[in-house]
Amino acid sequence: MPGGRLTHHERQAIAEGLRDGLSYTDIAGRLGRPISTVTREVARNGGPSAYRADAAHRAATGRARRHKQPTTPTAAPTASDTRGRDPEAVVELEEQFTALMVGTGLPRMTARVLTCLYVTDGGSLTATELAQRLQVSPASVSKAVGELEQQELIRRERDTGRRRDRYVIDADAWFRGWMASARQNATLADFALRGAQVLGATTPAGTRMQDIGHFFEHVGRTMIEAAEQWRQADAARRNTSR
């Protein structure tokens, strides 16, 4: 029934609709479900190209079982965390955010850590706190934060008065990550253009490398220009709002 949990049969219908190229509106119409139900279902299970009915149903069954189990005191949200929010809506948001980040290429655990930091009001957590909230091993968190630090999506700070680090997400996180990606494109461009010289710019292989170099050179330069334009516009917006 609309409003209840999706059945295995409904998930199979969603998968068939995606394979047939149907829109979310068409699929929802066939099921008699809200469009939002279909979009959330697909988003939390890998997106249109990766959605699999059996895997989605197993994941939903697992989530239902976990929700029925009593949570540990360390994993339960505090009053300051909830701030009057609907806990189910927050969980739904976290799942969708994680699915979107996985769709960009982040490993799932890395995406979960990033999501956890973003939806935490303080914007910073220790490795222990992350492990407790996500109910995973410290080793899993360590690997994930390492990947996020490498992409400059988070930064590390020493916890005042304590011998431990905090992992911080801030307003400039995506700017730094974007610029890191732009620098990587510039590195690829330099490498490809040098490769074209080694192979000979007039040879098929050299021409191919030269084309790659010019592409990444253009993309990297455009990314930097766009980021700087955003920073100027954001500074102007903040000044106006004061």
Buried (B, 14 or more C-beta within 10 A) or exposed (E): EEEEEBEBEBBBBBBEBBEEEBEBEBBBBBBEBEBEBBBBBBBBBBBBEBBBBEBBBEBBEEEEEEEEEEEEEEEEBEEEBEEEEEEEEBEBBBBBBBBBBBBEEBEEBBBBBBBBBBBBEEBBBBBEBBBBBBEBEEEBBEBBBEBBEEBBBBBEEEEEEEEEBBBBBEEBBBBBBBBBBBBBBBEBBBBBBEBBEEBEEEEEEBBBBBEBBBBBBEBBBEBBEEBEEEEEEEEEEEEEEE
